[in-house]
Amino acid sequence: MKTLSFLAAIFVSLFLSSCSNDVPVSPTETQHGGISLNIDRVHKPDNVVSVTAYLTRENFDTLSGSLNLLSDTTADITFNDVAAGGWHLKVDAADEQNTVVYTGESDVNILADITTQVYLTLEPTGNGYGNIYIFVNWGVPANTNWIDYEYNPMISPSMIPDGPIALFHPKVMYDDGIYKMWVTSVYYSAVSNVWYAISNDGKNWQLGNNGAVLNYGNTNVWDSHAVESGPVIKDENGYKMYYLGFADEYGYWNIGLATSPDGINWTKYPNPVVYADPMEYQIDPNDVIKIDETYYLYYTVRQYPYYEIRLATSTDGINFVKYSDNPIMIANENWEGSGVAVPSIIFENNQYKMIYMNATGEGLGLAYSLDGINWSKNPENPFFRLTEVHNDWCYKVAYPFWRKFNGQYRIYYTGSTDGNYVSGIGMIYK
């Protein structure tokens, strides 16, 4: 797995913006604020021993601050009494000879009387002297302002006519003016199929009246025991669903493809499009995005009790190639336990953003990437914890799926409600 070497979090007491064409404001007319850069020592490259940050602006003195990562007891570079308005931020990382080995820059806009936190990721582009890509998660940090919907669960097993014990894997799309959800209905002995629901607001759901829309296969086929809802993508040829299927719950889990003209009537491809193997014994498709005619299919490998995140790509949505440097993410932080799983991806502002769960369903994490392959984890993870669910309605937060609908981030998830793994579908938002 490729690793990201350098991560910096900026805790900003004033809002940062990507605009660079603000009209300069004279010092006598300006209010003031402050910026504090917090450097993550753990993820820095080995050859970096110091970091220097510069703030420049026309008609203002240049502001600078430095941090020695070997000797300083703090991990902060703080700028106080900064004039509100547009500034240019430049960050240099130097080695023991004080030679700058990485550098990066970005425009920021400081607004008076606004307190927020913004994360800035500095990612080396290669060995030796090189650039640092700077990209910002604009707005409040991930670990604030997420709200668990007060009427969770929105969908419970009792809403399904044939009496399942659990609902898993919600996948949601806003399409043709309505919210559409595909969700797994689970029965005893791990038998499962896929149901379809619609909503005008993404909160109050109505299940289809025609039963399951995707069923397990006939005897002696690869998905004869169970099918589980996977990510759905819509393009000029209709809907594609990449679903989990198996003939034996203790055997191989493979990834299949089903297509549909309307999201309700599905036709399966006869064989899996991504096969499990001895090194990837059970695989679970979690999200798919299409960027520049390439499909990125993110999936979890389950080698119980261990979980990790992997990637396969395709140019036609049918023939997939597993990424040669898999896995793209593993558990390496204490809160993650024995695994990371169920990635869900959005792409905005030329940046990939991932949420994922830990192995035990006790929290959700956030990560960033410039290419969808190499990821930097949010230093404030987990950004949402089980303890934050409304009225303690569940004891696990699992199978997250997020999208941005009409300017609002929503994460649909599975919440287990008792020791028999009875579960329903909930939502958090901000």
Long-range contacts (C-beta under 8 A, 24 or more apart in sequence): 1-325, 1-326, 1-327, 1-328, 1-329, 1-330, 2-325, 2-328, 2-373, 2-374, 3-374, 4-43, 4-123, 4-374, 4-375, 4-376, 5-43, 5-44, 5-45, 5-123, 5-124, 6-43, 6-44, 6-45, 6-48, 6-93, 6-102, 6-122, 6-123, 6-124, 6-132, 7-40, 7-43, 7-44, 7-121, 7-122, 7-123, 7-376, 7-377, 7-379, 8-37, 8-38, 8-39, 8-40, 8-51, 8-91, 8-120, 8-121, 8-122, 9-37, 9-38, 9-39, 9-40, 9-119, 9-120, 9-379, 9-380, 10-35, 10-36, 10-37, 10-38, 10-117, 10-118, 10-119, 10-120, 11-36, 11-37, 11-38, 11-117, 11-118, 11-141, 12-36, 12-116, 12-117, 12-118, 13-115, 13-116, 14-82, 14-84, 14-110, 14-111, 14-112, 14-114, 14-115, 14-116, 15-109, 15-110, 15-111, 15-114, 15-116, 15-118, 16-108, 16-109, 16-110, 16-116, 16-118, 16-136, 16-138, 17-107, 17-108, 17-109, 17-111, 17-138, 18-106, 18-107, 18-109, 18-136, 18-138, 18-349, 19-86, 19-107, 19-109, 20-86, 20-88, 20-107, 21-86, 22-85, 22-86, 22-109, 24-57, 24-58, 24-59, 24-60, 24-85, 24-86, 25-83, 25-84, 25-85, 26-59, 27-59, 27-60, 27-83, 30-83, 30-84, 30-85, 30-112, 31-83, 31-84, 31-112, 31-113, 32-81, 32-82, 32-83, 32-84, 32-112, 33-82, 33-84, 33-110, 33-111, 33-112, 33-113, 34-78, 34-79, 34-80, 34-81, 34-82, 35-78, 35-79, 35-82, 35-108, 35-110, 36-76, 36-77, 36-78, 36-79, 37-65, 37-67, 37-76, 37-77, 37-78, 37-91, 37-120, 38-75, 38-76, 39-67, 39-69, 39-75, 39-76, 39-77, 40-75, 40-379, 41-69, 41-75, 43-376, 44-69, 44-93, 45-93, 45-101, 45-102, 45-124, 47-95, 47-96, 47-101, 48-93, 48-94, 48-95, 48-101, 48-102, 49-94, 49-95, 49-96, 50-93, 50-94, 50-98, 51-77, 51-91, 51-92, 51-93, 51-94, 52-91, 52-92, 52-94, 53-77, 53-79, 53-89, 53-90, 53-91, 53-92, 54-89, 54-90, 54-91, 54-92, 55-79, 55-82, 55-87, 55-88, 55-89, 55-108, 56-87, 56-88, 56-90, 57-83, 57-85, 57-86, 57-87, 57-88, 82-110, 83-110, 84-110, 84-111, 84-112, 85-109, 85-110, 86-110, 89-134, 91-122, 91-132, 91-134, 93-122, 93-132, 99-129, 100-129, 101-128, 101-129, 101-130, 102-129, 102-130, 102-131, 102-132, 103-131, 103-132, 104-131, 104-132, 104-133, 104-134, 105-134, 106-134, 106-136, 116-140, 116-141, 117-141, 117-144, 119-368, 119-378, 119-379, 119-380, 121-368, 121-376, 123-370, 123-374, 123-376, 133-370, 135-349, 135-350, 135-351, 135-368, 135-370, 137-351, 137-353, 137-368, 137-378, 138-349, 140-430, 141-378, 141-380, 141-383, 142-366, 142-378, 142-380, 142-381, 142-383, 143-378, 143-380, 143-381, 143-382, 143-383, 143-384, 145-430, 146-383, 146-384, 146-388, 146-411, 146-428, 146-429, 146-430, 147-428, 147-429, 147-430, 148-388, 148-389, 148-390, 148-426, 148-427, 148-428, 149-203, 149-390, 149-426, 149-427, 149-428, 149-429, 150-390, 150-391, 151-203, 152-389, 152-390, 152-393, 152-394, 152-415, 152-424, 152-426, 152-427, 153-393, 153-394, 153-415, 153-417, 153-424, 153-425, 153-426, 154-203, 154-204, 154-205, 154-424, 154-425, 154-426, 154-427, 155-181, 155-183, 155-197, 155-205, 155-207, 155-424, 155-425, 156-424, 156-425, 157-185, 157-422, 157-423, 157-424, 159-207, 160-185, 160-195, 160-207, 161-211, 162-187, 162-211, 163-187, 164-192, 165-420, 165-421, 165-422, 166-414, 166-416, 166-421, 166-422, 166-423, 167-414, 167-423, 167-424, 167-425, 168-192, 168-228, 168-229, 168-398, 168-399, 168-414, 168-423, 169-228, 169-229, 169-230, 169-244, 169-399, 169-401, 169-414, 170-229, 170-399, 170-401, 170-412, 170-413, 170-414, 170-425, 171-229, 171-230, 171-231, 171-232, 171-241, 171-401, 172-202, 172-401, 172-403, 172-410, 172-412, 173-232, 173-234, 173-263, 173-403, 174-202, 174-403, 174-405, 174-406, 175-234, 175-263, 179-205, 179-405, 180-263, 181-205, 181-412, 181-425, 182-213, 182-214, 182-229, 182-232, 182-241, 182-263, 183-229, 183-425, 184-228, 184-229, 185-212, 189-249, 190-225, 190-226, 190-249, 191-216, 191-225, 191-226, 192-216, 192-226, 192-227, 192-228, 193-226, 193-227, 194-227, 194-228, 194-229, 194-241, 194-243, 196-263, 196-264, 202-405, 202-410, 202-427, 203-427, 208-264, 210-264, 213-263, 213-264, 213-265, 213-266, 214-241, 214-243, 214-258, 214-266, 214-268, 216-245, 217-245, 217-268, 220-247, 221-247, 221-270, 222-246, 222-247, 222-254, 222-256, 222-271, 222-272, 223-247, 223-254, 223-256, 223-268, 225-249, 227-256, 228-284, 230-255, 230-284, 230-285, 230-286, 230-288, 231-285, 231-286, 231-287, 231-288, 231-297, 231-401, 232-263, 233-288, 233-289, 233-290, 233-295, 233-317, 234-263, 235-290, 235-317, 238-262, 239-263, 240-288, 240-317, 241-266, 242-273, 242-274, 242-285, 242-288, 242-297, 243-285, 244-283, 244-284, 244-285, 245-272, 246-282, 252-276, 252-277, 252-281, 252-282, 253-281, 253-282, 253-283, 253-284, 253-302, 254-283, 255-283, 255-285, 255-297, 255-299, 257-317, 257-318, 269-318, 273-314, 273-318, 273-319, 273-320, 274-299, 274-312, 274-320, 274-322, 280-310, 280-322, 283-310, 284-341, 284-342, 286-341, 286-342, 286-343, 286-344, 286-401, 287-343, 287-344, 287-345, 287-401, 289-345, 289-346, 289-347, 289-372, 290-317, 291-347, 291-372, 295-320, 296-345, 296-372, 298-343, 298-344, 298-345, 298-354, 300-341, 300-342, 300-343, 301-327, 302-341, 305-338, 305-339, 305-359, 306-331, 306-338, 306-339, 306-359, 307-331, 307-338, 307-339, 307-340, 307-341, 307-359, 308-339, 308-340, 308-341, 309-340, 309-341, 309-343, 309-356, 311-372, 311-373, 323-373, 325-373, 328-373, 328-374, 328-375, 329-354, 329-356, 329-367, 329-375, 331-358, 331-359, 333-365, 333-377, 333-381, 335-362, 335-363, 335-365, 335-381, 335-382, 336-365, 337-362, 340-365, 342-398, 342-399, 342-400, 344-400, 344-401, 344-402, 344-411, 345-372, 346-402, 346-403, 346-404, 347-372, 348-404, 355-383, 355-400, 355-402, 355-411, 356-400, 357-397, 357-398, 357-399, 357-400, 358-382, 360-396, 361-386, 361-396, 361-397, 361-398, 361-416, 362-386, 362-396, 362-397, 363-397, 364-397, 364-400, 364-411, 364-413, 384-411, 384-428, 389-415, 389-426, 393-417, 393-426, 394-423, 394-424, 394-426, 396-423, 397-426, 398-423
